[in-house]
Amino acid sequence: MINKVRRFFCRHLRKMRFLPSKMYVRYHYEYFSGKKLDLNDPRDFNAKIEWYKVFYRPKILNQLVDKYAVRSYVEAKIGKQYLNEVFGVYNNAESIPFDELPNKFVIKATHTSSHNLIVTDKENLDISKAQKKMTKWLGKNQYYRMGQEWAYKDVAPRIIVEKFLKEDDKNSLVDYKFYCFNGKAKFIDVHIDREDNHKQGCFDLEFSLLPFGKSLNYKSISSEIEKPINLEEMIKCTEALADKLPFVRVDFYSVNGKTIFGEMTFYPSDARKAFYPEAYNQIIGDYFVLPKLDSAKNAITTLN
């Protein structure tokens, strides 16, 4: 583990986002994990995610992380019935026709995975304040800037407005995040009660609780929860979308038994959050078989 002086050094260097990717990810990984990164032989899961940022760059990744552009990929692979309804996509906040929107809807930035605005009562929405917030979202490509997550580098900043989703008996949607390696789902990172008492747990494909978690920032799901009736359908859809990709996390919702696509990501938590207990960072890292990099090339730019 790194000492305090080294951690201080890494903390400042990881803010120098102009550094070459190979150099930057070393400081980034060391700061958050406390371990040195060997890009020639990465072992644990987050070390391989850092390698992914630098060396795995097929152009299609730019489409797959784009909240709007990914829809055509999903439609071609599994069908448009798995897509949430979209009311519009906009290049600026001022173009959104709030008067024409229903009372409930969700606003997202297409180029990140954290900029969302959930509107449950339009009458109480401060439109001016919301527009200012969205304008800030559009003003920067945060995900590429923060951790050099390459897939976001060329994603056009836009705003997408979608249908508000809700399960009849829950205050917030259950989020099913499928970790896929070489096109096969291995386990599900499940998040519940986001609005009230956020909890997280990892489950196998039979939906039995596994003995590890994703982050100590959340409370753990300590007991079995209800298995979604469409779990097999979600797994089938997940693996169709993950086909030919060494690693991807595919997110779905189950809304009253209906399977709805969420997003795809290649760098969960920007390689900042470890699994626990510690041993599982290596165990899950072993699932992640990195593709071979041609010594004559700087990066992998095509799917196998």
Disulfide bonds with the S-S distance in Angstrom:
none
